[in-house]
Amino acid sequence: MTPTTPEHHGPTAHPDITEKDLRRAALASTLGSALEYYDFALYSLASALIFSQLFFTDADPATGRILAFATYFIGFAVRPIGGLFFGSLGDRIGRKQVLLLTVLLMGGASTLIGLLPTYQQVGLWAPALLILLRIAQGFGAGAEQAGAATLMTEYAPRRRRGFFASLPFMGIQIGTVIAALVFFGLLIPDETVLHGWLWRVPFLASAVLIAVAVWIRSTLKESPSFAKLEAREQIEEQPLRALLRTSRPSVLRGIGLRMAENGGSSIYQALAVSYVVTVALANVENPGPVGALSLVCAAIVGAVTVPVAGRLTDRYGRIPVYRGFAVLQLVLVFPTWWVMSTGNVPATIAAISVALGIGAWGMFGAQGALMPELFGASHRYTGVSVARETSAVIAGGIAPLVGSLLLSWFANSWVPIAIYLAVLTVVTIATTFVTPETRGRDLDAEEDALDEVRAGRSTALPSSDHNLHPRAATRPGTEQPLAAQP
């Protein structure tokens, strides 16, 4: 049965949101995500390819790789703290203001990495400063993606939430492509240029992205759901306490859902690149920038997959689509790592492109609206931040470090890594069977989706209702409020 509620948020639509506002919010969220993942893709590539030589010169190659990935992990380790801090702030002062703060902190730290002295210049001060900036970068990133997803979910028309909420995740692919292309371009003439000053250029370029992102975000209106909470004086003064009191089951489900996606993404972006370069192609005299090229191709595939996945969730429901991409990743795990182990460059690029670009990043697209819809309005930003960033430590941040240790312990065998990723993926598949469908639920509801289902009054649209094909809820070229449009 088709719900009779209006197209935006049902009876709670914000009367001032126009088509222009929606486009601006989509651009601001996508650009911020592009900056975040430009920074993180830069760091993961640098960790895999050059940081062990630049900042850990005294270490042997294997130890240097582990130390470089340890600093990579540190950035993830502080993300939950940043998520708690900025997520709570976003539920108290608004989504827009916090998104301005996070992009400044995150981008500023990345820019300063480009100014760091190396180990040869200042000794142990070099890795110490790198770790400090990595902490700042991770602290700012801790609520960036959660805020972008929450903002777009609360802005978007009800039946097109999956698509619009996936757009910030498409920014991930854009940032990854830019970062990988920069490294690809630097590696073409001579790999030794990275040990001069040119390796600094990609990090310094973050300053340009910061300026553009801040300018666009400063023009945004506040999200409809938060504006309504503010107007009704229903702002939760202690959203974290409210979250822990009422939403621990939802947080645990959010963490479980991200084990496959975040673990797979991190393993393929960082560890697989390092494995291909240092193990599979170790005896090849000039393999070229295989890692960077693999990420470029995967991100291009992902840029198509992410919005398609978002649209599919609007059509068939969040859970079935999410589970489908998780199963695909599980099927691809062992074939992908076997192909990488052969040292066949074209096959390796194709394998990473499919496994990462479709398997892992398909879950990204399906996740855009799902995570915010799991939580009630007054603690939504905090809930998404805690679930996302806790899983980022458990699955994403530690994965390359664990993988590097497995390579060392098992004589560079890829099999233990494939088993590790398969286990993470099985956890996610199991979680989809205990997570409620959230498609199209009322975003102004105070209860979590799980609580609504348990009480027998869920407002989510059923996954089986295929008659609800997503349709345009806006009239291009008009400034008519979305709530007023039929």
Summary of the structure (lengths in Angstrom):
residues: 486
radius of gyration: 21.7
end to end distance: 18.3
largest distance: 68.8
contacts: 1956
relative contact order: 0.17
helix: 75%
strand: 0%
